[in-house]
Amino acid sequence: MPQLVELSEEVGDALEKGRAVVALETTLVAHGFPAPEGLEVGLESEQRVRAAGAVPATIGVLDGAIRVGLTPEQLACFTPDARKVGPRDLAACAAQGVVGATTVGGTLAVARAVGIHFLGTGGLGGVHCGFPSPPDVSADLGALARTPALVACSGVKSLLDVAATAELLETLGVPVLGFRTDTLPLFYSAHGGPPVSARVETVEVAAEIADAHWALGGGGVLLANAPPESLDVADLIEEGLAEARRRSVGGQQITPFVLSFLHERSGGETMRVNRALIAENAGLAAAVAVAHAAS
């Protein structure tokens, strides 16, 4: 079996020299968009990280190893056939030699192991609607609470129970910072979510708060960034969830199913906004990482 975790030369060099590094997940590439759109989103996210002055570290399981920093050719291997990999799945996926696309939680678990403190993504997993029936809470939340990392995202995934997720984040001691916003964005919509725990106006202040939180022994910090354009798709989300129940879709398959439903029923509008916000969040995470490295 090869070395369990393999860093690309670029990522390893950046970490050794204390440069800004931003982790990126691969589930967005494999399951968030129809092929080949997912690959384009992944490459665009990396470009936004580089444009902000940081090094992208896209993470996935490939050829029996957890790889931190992927080439474009490696990234293209993360197709819809890839296994969706959270924290619990990393070891099994690597040992079995299958392609594993990391979720936010899986990406955070690897980031903690190698010392990466910043991650950019679309939305955070959380408490599923109807809890406790089914008793479904995303592993993203536990991984975030355990990991000294700042995650830039557009709030909680819109098909989840946002209010319950915000309450659980408070219970877990995760600060929810609003980047130039007073409320937690609702993924596709900039408004309507619960209030954030603190508003920040600059990446420097976000980096300072994160650093102070970690110095006090805290884990993750959520930096909520409103989408560049808002869509009202609440009714479509309800339809998608109802269709998922009708087809007995559950567990890890709910999110890709509902996203695909939204993309189709909105005529591609949700896909367009989703792609834009993912790129924005990658760039924001990188800007905070650069500010942190310079402090």
Secondary structure as GFF3:
##gff-version 3
##sequence-region A 1 295
A	DSSP	beta_strand	5	7	.	.	.	ID=ss1
A	DSSP	alpha_helix	9	16	.	.	.	ID=ss2
A	DSSP	beta_strand	21	24	.	.	.	ID=ss3
A	DSSP	alpha_helix	27	31	.	.	.	ID=ss4
A	DSSP	alpha_helix	37	51	.	.	.	ID=ss5
A	DSSP	beta_strand	55	62	.	.	.	ID=ss6
A	DSSP	beta_strand	65	68	.	.	.	ID=ss7
A	DSSP	alpha_helix	72	75	.	.	.	ID=ss8
A	DSSP	beta_strand	83	85	.	.	.	ID=ss9
A	DSSP	three_ten_helix	87	89	.	.	.	ID=ss10
A	DSSP	alpha_helix	90	96	.	.	.	ID=ss11
A	DSSP	beta_strand	100	102	.	.	.	ID=ss12
A	DSSP	alpha_helix	104	114	.	.	.	ID=ss13
A	DSSP	beta_strand	118	120	.	.	.	ID=ss14
A	DSSP	alpha_helix	139	146	.	.	.	ID=ss15
A	DSSP	beta_strand	150	153	.	.	.	ID=ss16
A	DSSP	alpha_helix	162	171	.	.	.	ID=ss17
A	DSSP	beta_strand	176	179	.	.	.	ID=ss18
A	DSSP	beta_strand	198	200	.	.	.	ID=ss19
A	DSSP	alpha_helix	203	215	.	.	.	ID=ss20
A	DSSP	beta_strand	221	224	.	.	.	ID=ss21
A	DSSP	alpha_helix	234	246	.	.	.	ID=ss22
A	DSSP	three_ten_helix	251	253	.	.	.	ID=ss23
A	DSSP	alpha_helix	254	265	.	.	.	ID=ss24
A	DSSP	alpha_helix	269	294	.	.	.	ID=ss25
###
